[in-house]
Amino acid sequence: MFRWAIIFAVIALIASLLGFGGVAGLSQQFAIILLVVAIILAVIGFLSRGRV
């Protein structure tokens, strides 16, 4: 998940440098969503690992 978030962030950066505002904004939103989901899953994984 972290890898996909980084990929979308790089796509957003390149698209914004080239002037594609719509693609940059959409890629930024995907990157943020994937980053939040990955962090939540990582926290849940760390917490559940301690209980087993």
mmCIF file of the N, C-alpha and C atoms, coordinates in Angstrom:
data_MODEL
# 
_entry.id   MODEL 
# 
loop_
_atom_site.group_PDB 
_atom_site.id 
_atom_site.type_symbol 
_atom_site.label_atom_id 
_atom_site.label_alt_id 
_atom_site.label_comp_id 
_atom_site.label_asym_id 
_atom_site.label_entity_id 
_atom_site.label_seq_id 
_atom_site.pdbx_PDB_ins_code 
_atom_site.Cartn_x 
_atom_site.Cartn_y 
_atom_site.Cartn_z 
_atom_site.occupancy 
_atom_site.B_iso_or_equiv 
_atom_site.pdbx_formal_charge 
_atom_site.auth_seq_id 
_atom_site.auth_comp_id 
_atom_site.auth_asym_id 
_atom_site.auth_atom_id 
_atom_site.pdbx_PDB_model_num 
ATOM 1   N N  . MET A 1 1  ? 0.814  -1.196  0.000   1.00 0.00 ? 1  MET A N  1 
ATOM 2   C CA . MET A 1 1  ? 0.000  0.000   0.000   1.00 0.00 ? 1  MET A CA 1 
ATOM 3   C C  . MET A 1 1  ? 0.861  1.264   0.000   1.00 0.00 ? 1  MET A C  1 
ATOM 4   N N  . PHE A 1 2  ? 1.945  1.213   0.811   1.00 0.00 ? 2  PHE A N  1 
ATOM 5   C CA . PHE A 1 2  ? 2.815  2.385   0.849   1.00 0.00 ? 2  PHE A CA 1 
ATOM 6   C C  . PHE A 1 2  ? 3.442  2.632   -0.520  1.00 0.00 ? 2  PHE A C  1 
ATOM 7   N N  . ARG A 1 3  ? 3.769  1.539   -1.219  1.00 0.00 ? 3  ARG A N  1 
ATOM 8   C CA . ARG A 1 3  ? 4.376  1.680   -2.542  1.00 0.00 ? 3  ARG A CA 1 
ATOM 9   C C  . ARG A 1 3  ? 3.416  2.353   -3.513  1.00 0.00 ? 3  ARG A C  1 
ATOM 10  N N  . TRP A 1 4  ? 2.135  1.962   -3.474  1.00 0.00 ? 4  TRP A N  1 
ATOM 11  C CA . TRP A 1 4  ? 1.153  2.573   -4.360  1.00 0.00 ? 4  TRP A CA 1 
ATOM 12  C C  . TRP A 1 4  ? 0.940  4.038   -4.012  1.00 0.00 ? 4  TRP A C  1 
ATOM 13  N N  . ALA A 1 5  ? 0.962  4.366   -2.724  1.00 0.00 ? 5  ALA A N  1 
ATOM 14  C CA . ALA A 1 5  ? 0.808  5.767   -2.317  1.00 0.00 ? 5  ALA A CA 1 
ATOM 15  C C  . ALA A 1 5  ? 1.967  6.604   -2.848  1.00 0.00 ? 5  ALA A C  1 
ATOM 16  N N  . ILE A 1 6  ? 3.177  6.075   -2.784  1.00 0.00 ? 6  ILE A N  1 
ATOM 17  C CA . ILE A 1 6  ? 4.345  6.794   -3.301  1.00 0.00 ? 6  ILE A CA 1 
ATOM 18  C C  . ILE A 1 6  ? 4.247  6.949   -4.810  1.00 0.00 ? 6  ILE A C  1 
ATOM 19  N N  . ILE A 1 7  ? 3.805  5.903   -5.503  1.00 0.00 ? 7  ILE A N  1 
ATOM 20  C CA . ILE A 1 7  ? 3.670  5.967   -6.961  1.00 0.00 ? 7  ILE A CA 1 
ATOM 21  C C  . ILE A 1 7  ? 2.673  7.057   -7.358  1.00 0.00 ? 7  ILE A C  1 
ATOM 22  N N  . PHE A 1 8  ? 1.514  7.098   -6.679  1.00 0.00 ? 8  PHE A N  1 
ATOM 23  C CA . PHE A 1 8  ? 0.520  8.122   -7.010  1.00 0.00 ? 8  PHE A CA 1 
ATOM 24  C C  . PHE A 1 8  ? 1.017  9.517   -6.656  1.00 0.00 ? 8  PHE A C  1 
ATOM 25  N N  . ALA A 1 9  ? 1.802  9.638   -5.584  1.00 0.00 ? 9  ALA A N  1 
ATOM 26  C CA . ALA A 1 9  ? 2.362  10.947  -5.232  1.00 0.00 ? 9  ALA A CA 1 
ATOM 27  C C  . ALA A 1 9  ? 3.346  11.417  -6.302  1.00 0.00 ? 9  ALA A C  1 
ATOM 28  N N  . VAL A 1 10 ? 4.146  10.511  -6.831  1.00 0.00 ? 10 VAL A N  1 
ATOM 29  C CA . VAL A 1 10 ? 5.093  10.872  -7.891  1.00 0.00 ? 10 VAL A CA 1 
ATOM 30  C C  . VAL A 1 10 ? 4.339  11.246  -9.168  1.00 0.00 ? 10 VAL A C  1 
ATOM 31  N N  . ILE A 1 11 ? 3.285  10.504  -9.477  1.00 0.00 ? 11 ILE A N  1 
ATOM 32  C CA . ILE A 1 11 ? 2.469  10.840  -10.653 1.00 0.00 ? 11 ILE A CA 1 
ATOM 33  C C  . ILE A 1 11 ? 1.860  12.231  -10.488 1.00 0.00 ? 11 ILE A C  1 
ATOM 34  N N  . ALA A 1 12 ? 1.377  12.534  -9.284  1.00 0.00 ? 12 ALA A N  1 
ATOM 35  C CA . ALA A 1 12 ? 0.792  13.860  -9.031  1.00 0.00 ? 12 ALA A CA 1 
ATOM 36  C C  . ALA A 1 12 ? 1.837  14.952  -9.187  1.00 0.00 ? 12 ALA A C  1 
ATOM 37  N N  . LEU A 1 13 ? 3.044  14.700  -8.705  1.00 0.00 ? 13 LEU A N  1 
ATOM 38  C CA . LEU A 1 13 ? 4.107  15.690  -8.817  1.00 0.00 ? 13 LEU A CA 1 
ATOM 39  C C  . LEU A 1 13 ? 4.481  15.939  -10.268 1.00 0.00 ? 13 LEU A C  1 
ATOM 40  N N  . ILE A 1 14 ? 4.642  14.883  -11.034 1.00 0.00 ? 14 ILE A N  1 
ATOM 41  C CA . ILE A 1 14 ? 5.006  15.022  -12.449 1.00 0.00 ? 14 ILE A CA 1 
ATOM 42  C C  . ILE A 1 14 ? 3.881  15.703  -13.228 1.00 0.00 ? 14 ILE A C  1 
ATOM 43  N N  . ALA A 1 15 ? 2.640  15.302  -12.943 1.00 0.00 ? 15 ALA A N  1 
ATOM 44  C CA . ALA A 1 15 ? 1.507  15.896  -13.655 1.00 0.00 ? 15 ALA A CA 1 
ATOM 45  C C  . ALA A 1 15 ? 1.376  17.384  -13.332 1.00 0.00 ? 15 ALA A C  1 
ATOM 46  N N  . SER A 1 16 ? 1.637  17.757  -12.083 1.00 0.00 ? 16 SER A N  1 
ATOM 47  C CA . SER A 1 16 ? 1.542  19.180  -11.754 1.00 0.00 ? 16 SER A CA 1 
ATOM 48  C C  . SER A 1 16 ? 2.659  19.982  -12.408 1.00 0.00 ? 16 SER A C  1 
ATOM 49  N N  . LEU A 1 17 ? 3.832  19.395  -12.535 1.00 0.00 ? 17 LEU A N  1 
ATOM 50  C CA . LEU A 1 17 ? 4.927  20.087  -13.212 1.00 0.00 ? 17 LEU A CA 1 
ATOM 51  C C  . LEU A 1 17 ? 4.646  20.278  -14.701 1.00 0.00 ? 17 LEU A C  1 
ATOM 52  N N  . LEU A 1 18 ? 3.918  19.333  -15.284 1.00 0.00 ? 18 LEU A N  1 
ATOM 53  C CA . LEU A 1 18 ? 3.592  19.416  -16.706 1.00 0.00 ? 18 LEU A CA 1 
ATOM 54  C C  . LEU A 1 18 ? 2.311  20.206  -16.976 1.00 0.00 ? 18 LEU A C  1 
ATOM 55  N N  . GLY A 1 19 ? 1.614  20.610  -15.918 1.00 0.00 ? 19 GLY A N  1 
ATOM 56  C CA . GLY A 1 19 ? 0.435  21.446  -16.099 1.00 0.00 ? 19 GLY A CA 1 
ATOM 57  C C  . GLY A 1 19 ? -0.880 20.708  -16.199 1.00 0.00 ? 19 GLY A C  1 
ATOM 58  N N  . PHE A 1 20 ? -0.906 19.457  -15.846 1.00 0.00 ? 20 PHE A N  1 
ATOM 59  C CA . PHE A 1 20 ? -2.145 18.679  -15.871 1.00 0.00 ? 20 PHE A CA 1 
ATOM 60  C C  . PHE A 1 20 ? -2.770 18.721  -14.479 1.00 0.00 ? 20 PHE A C  1 
ATOM 61  N N  . GLY A 1 21 ? -3.551 19.759  -14.209 1.00 0.00 ? 21 GLY A N  1 
ATOM 62  C CA . GLY A 1 21 ? -4.098 19.976  -12.883 1.00 0.00 ? 21 GLY A CA 1 
ATOM 63  C C  . GLY A 1 21 ? -5.089 18.921  -12.442 1.00 0.00 ? 21 GLY A C  1 
ATOM 64  N N  . GLY A 1 22 ? -5.943 18.483  -13.354 1.00 0.00 ? 22 GLY A N  1 
ATOM 65  C CA . GLY A 1 22 ? -6.944 17.478  -12.991 1.00 0.00 ? 22 GLY A CA 1 
ATOM 66  C C  . GLY A 1 22 ? -6.327 16.148  -12.628 1.00 0.00 ? 22 GLY A C  1 
ATOM 67  N N  . VAL A 1 23 ? -5.378 15.706  -13.423 1.00 0.00 ? 23 VAL A N  1 
ATOM 68  C CA . VAL A 1 23 ? -4.701 14.444  -13.155 1.00 0.00 ? 23 VAL A CA 1 
ATOM 69  C C  . VAL A 1 23 ? -3.893 14.544  -11.869 1.00 0.00 ? 23 VAL A C  1 
ATOM 70  N N  . ALA A 1 24 ? -3.267 15.690  -11.652 1.00 0.00 ? 24 ALA A N  1 
ATOM 71  C CA . ALA A 1 24 ? -2.462 15.885  -10.443 1.00 0.00 ? 24 ALA A CA 1 
ATOM 72  C C  . ALA A 1 24 ? -3.340 15.850  -9.196  1.00 0.00 ? 24 ALA A C  1 
ATOM 73  N N  . GLY A 1 25 ? -4.466 16.497  -9.243  1.00 0.00 ? 25 GLY A N  1 
ATOM 74  C CA . GLY A 1 25 ? -5.371 16.501  -8.096  1.00 0.00 ? 25 GLY A CA 1 
ATOM 75  C C  . GLY A 1 25 ? -5.938 15.136  -7.792  1.00 0.00 ? 25 GLY A C  1 
ATOM 76  N N  . LEU A 1 26 ? -6.324 14.418  -8.843  1.00 0.00 ? 26 LEU A N  1 
ATOM 77  C CA . LEU A 1 26 ? -6.867 13.074  -8.657  1.00 0.00 ? 26 LEU A CA 1 
ATOM 78  C C  . LEU A 1 26 ? -5.810 12.127  -8.110  1.00 0.00 ? 26 LEU A C  1 
ATOM 79  N N  . SER A 1 27 ? -4.614 12.209  -8.629  1.00 0.00 ? 27 SER A N  1 
ATOM 80  C CA . SER A 1 27 ? -3.528 11.353  -8.143  1.00 0.00 ? 27 SER A CA 1 
ATOM 81  C C  . SER A 1 27 ? -3.172 11.696  -6.703  1.00 0.00 ? 27 SER A C  1 
ATOM 82  N N  . GLN A 1 28 ? -3.234 12.962  -6.355  1.00 0.00 ? 28 GLN A N  1 
ATOM 83  C CA . GLN A 1 28 ? -2.958 13.367  -4.979  1.00 0.00 ? 28 GLN A CA 1 
ATOM 84  C C  . GLN A 1 28 ? -3.998 12.781  -4.029  1.00 0.00 ? 28 GLN A C  1 
ATOM 85  N N  . GLN A 1 29 ? -5.250 12.824  -4.422  1.00 0.00 ? 29 GLN A N  1 
ATOM 86  C CA . GLN A 1 29 ? -6.298 12.262  -3.571  1.00 0.00 ? 29 GLN A CA 1 
ATOM 87  C C  . GLN A 1 29 ? -6.129 10.757  -3.392  1.00 0.00 ? 29 GLN A C  1 
ATOM 88  N N  . PHE A 1 30 ? -5.794 10.051  -4.481  1.00 0.00 ? 30 PHE A N  1 
ATOM 89  C CA . PHE A 1 30 ? -5.547 8.612   -4.373  1.00 0.00 ? 30 PHE A CA 1 
ATOM 90  C C  . PHE A 1 30 ? -4.373 8.324   -3.458  1.00 0.00 ? 30 PHE A C  1 
ATOM 91  N N  . ALA A 1 31 ? -3.324 9.120   -3.560  1.00 0.00 ? 31 ALA A N  1 
ATOM 92  C CA . ALA A 1 31 ? -2.146 8.918   -2.720  1.00 0.00 ? 31 ALA A CA 1 
ATOM 93  C C  . ALA A 1 31 ? -2.490 9.123   -1.253  1.00 0.00 ? 31 ALA A C  1 
ATOM 94  N N  . ILE A 1 32 ? -3.269 10.141  -0.942  1.00 0.00 ? 32 ILE A N  1 
ATOM 95  C CA . ILE A 1 32 ? -3.647 10.403  0.448   1.00 0.00 ? 32 ILE A CA 1 
ATOM 96  C C  . ILE A 1 32 ? -4.519 9.277   0.990   1.00 0.00 ? 32 ILE A C  1 
ATOM 97  N N  . ILE A 1 33 ? -5.491 8.840   0.202   1.00 0.00 ? 33 ILE A N  1 
ATOM 98  C CA . ILE A 1 33 ? -6.378 7.759   0.638   1.00 0.00 ? 33 ILE A CA 1 
ATOM 99  C C  . ILE A 1 33 ? -5.585 6.479   0.880   1.00 0.00 ? 33 ILE A C  1 
ATOM 100 N N  . LEU A 1 34 ? -4.706 6.128   -0.036  1.00 0.00 ? 34 LEU A N  1 
ATOM 101 C CA . LEU A 1 34 ? -3.915 4.909   0.124   1.00 0.00 ? 34 LEU A CA 1 
ATOM 102 C C  . LEU A 1 34 ? -2.972 5.007   1.312   1.00 0.00 ? 34 LEU A C  1 
ATOM 103 N N  . LEU A 1 35 ? -2.416 6.174   1.549   1.00 0.00 ? 35 LEU A N  1 
ATOM 104 C CA . LEU A 1 35 ? -1.523 6.356   2.688   1.00 0.00 ? 35 LEU A CA 1 
ATOM 105 C C  . LEU A 1 35 ? -2.278 6.188   4.001   1.00 0.00 ? 35 LEU A C  1 
ATOM 106 N N  . VAL A 1 36 ? -3.454 6.767   4.102   1.00 0.00 ? 36 VAL A N  1 
ATOM 107 C CA . VAL A 1 36 ? -4.255 6.649   5.318   1.00 0.00 ? 36 VAL A CA 1 
ATOM 108 C C  . VAL A 1 36 ? -4.668 5.194   5.550   1.00 0.00 ? 36 VAL A C  1 
ATOM 109 N N  . VAL A 1 37 ? -5.100 4.515   4.506   1.00 0.00 ? 37 VAL A N  1 
ATOM 110 C CA . VAL A 1 37 ? -5.492 3.106   4.635   1.00 0.00 ? 37 VAL A CA 1 
ATOM 111 C C  . VAL A 1 37 ? -4.296 2.250   5.042   1.00 0.00 ? 37 VAL A C  1 
ATOM 112 N N  . ALA A 1 38 ? -3.145 2.500   4.464   1.00 0.00 ? 38 ALA A N  1 
ATOM 113 C CA . ALA A 1 38 ? -1.951 1.726   4.797   1.00 0.00 ? 38 ALA A CA 1 
ATOM 114 C C  . ALA A 1 38 ? -1.540 1.952   6.245   1.00 0.00 ? 38 ALA A C  1 
ATOM 115 N N  . ILE A 1 39 ? -1.622 3.187   6.718   1.00 0.00 ? 39 ILE A N  1 
ATOM 116 C CA . ILE A 1 39 ? -1.266 3.466   8.117   1.00 0.00 ? 39 ILE A CA 1 
ATOM 117 C C  . ILE A 1 39 ? -2.253 2.790   9.066   1.00 0.00 ? 39 ILE A C  1 
ATOM 118 N N  . ILE A 1 40 ? -3.532 2.843   8.751   1.00 0.00 ? 40 ILE A N  1 
ATOM 119 C CA . ILE A 1 40 ? -4.536 2.191   9.601   1.00 0.00 ? 40 ILE A CA 1 
ATOM 120 C C  . ILE A 1 40 ? -4.305 0.684   9.641   1.00 0.00 ? 40 ILE A C  1 
ATOM 121 N N  . LEU A 1 41 ? -4.046 0.072   8.483   1.00 0.00 ? 41 LEU A N  1 
ATOM 122 C CA . LEU A 1 41 ? -3.795 -1.367  8.453   1.00 0.00 ? 41 LEU A CA 1 
ATOM 123 C C  . LEU A 1 41 ? -2.511 -1.735  9.191   1.00 0.00 ? 41 LEU A C  1 
ATOM 124 N N  . ALA A 1 42 ? -1.497 -0.890  9.110   1.00 0.00 ? 42 ALA A N  1 
ATOM 125 C CA . ALA A 1 42 ? -0.252 -1.161  9.824   1.00 0.00 ? 42 ALA A CA 1 
ATOM 126 C C  . ALA A 1 42 ? -0.468 -1.096  11.331  1.00 0.00 ? 42 ALA A C  1 
ATOM 127 N N  . VAL A 1 43 ? -1.221 -0.110  11.793  1.00 0.00 ? 43 VAL A N  1 
ATOM 128 C CA . VAL A 1 43 ? -1.502 0.001   13.225  1.00 0.00 ? 43 VAL A CA 1 
ATOM 129 C C  . VAL A 1 43 ? -2.319 -1.189  13.710  1.00 0.00 ? 43 VAL A C  1 
ATOM 130 N N  . ILE A 1 44 ? -3.330 -1.576  12.957  1.00 0.00 ? 44 ILE A N  1 
ATOM 131 C CA . ILE A 1 44 ? -4.139 -2.738  13.330  1.00 0.00 ? 44 ILE A CA 1 
ATOM 132 C C  . ILE A 1 44 ? -3.279 -3.996  13.352  1.00 0.00 ? 44 ILE A C  1 
ATOM 133 N N  . GLY A 1 45 ? -2.393 -4.137  12.395  1.00 0.00 ? 45 GLY A N  1 
ATOM 134 C CA . GLY A 1 45 ? -1.503 -5.290  12.372  1.00 0.00 ? 45 GLY A CA 1 
ATOM 135 C C  . GLY A 1 45 ? -0.561 -5.332  13.564  1.00 0.00 ? 45 GLY A C  1 
ATOM 136 N N  . PHE A 1 46 ? -0.014 -4.190  13.943  1.00 0.00 ? 46 PHE A N  1 
ATOM 137 C CA . PHE A 1 46 ? 0.882  -4.148  15.103  1.00 0.00 ? 46 PHE A CA 1 
ATOM 138 C C  . PHE A 1 46 ? 0.121  -4.449  16.402  1.00 0.00 ? 46 PHE A C  1 
ATOM 139 N N  . LEU A 1 47 ? -1.090 -3.915  16.519  1.00 0.00 ? 47 LEU A N  1 
ATOM 140 C CA . LEU A 1 47 ? -1.858 -4.143  17.727  1.00 0.00 ? 47 LEU A CA 1 
ATOM 141 C C  . LEU A 1 47 ? -2.338 -5.592  17.831  1.00 0.00 ? 47 LEU A C  1 
ATOM 142 N N  . SER A 1 48 ? -2.750 -6.170  16.729  1.00 0.00 ? 48 SER A N  1 
ATOM 143 C CA . SER A 1 48 ? -3.225 -7.558  16.779  1.00 0.00 ? 48 SER A CA 1 
ATOM 144 C C  . SER A 1 48 ? -2.082 -8.545  16.937  1.00 0.00 ? 48 SER A C  1 
ATOM 145 N N  . ARG A 1 49 ? -0.898 -8.192  16.515  1.00 0.00 ? 49 ARG A N  1 
ATOM 146 C CA . ARG A 1 49 ? 0.248  -9.087  16.668  1.00 0.00 ? 49 ARG A CA 1 
ATOM 147 C C  . ARG A 1 49 ? 0.605  -9.254  18.143  1.00 0.00 ? 49 ARG A C  1 
ATOM 148 N N  . GLY A 1 50 ? 0.412  -8.221  18.935  1.00 0.00 ? 50 GLY A N  1 
ATOM 149 C CA . GLY A 1 50 ? 0.726  -8.290  20.353  1.00 0.00 ? 50 GLY A CA 1 
ATOM 150 C C  . GLY A 1 50 ? -0.271 -9.130  21.151  1.00 0.00 ? 50 GLY A C  1 
ATOM 151 N N  . ARG A 1 51 ? -1.469 -9.304  20.633  1.00 0.00 ? 51 ARG A N  1 
ATOM 152 C CA . ARG A 1 51 ? -2.516 -10.034 21.357  1.00 0.00 ? 51 ARG A CA 1 
ATOM 153 C C  . ARG A 1 51 ? -2.489 -11.528 21.092  1.00 0.00 ? 51 ARG A C  1 
ATOM 154 N N  . VAL A 1 52 ? -1.838 -11.950 20.063  1.00 0.00 ? 52 VAL A N  1 
ATOM 155 C CA . VAL A 1 52 ? -1.852 -13.383 19.712  1.00 0.00 ? 52 VAL A CA 1 
ATOM 156 C C  . VAL A 1 52 ? -0.891 -14.150 20.569  1.00 0.00 ? 52 VAL A C  1 
# 
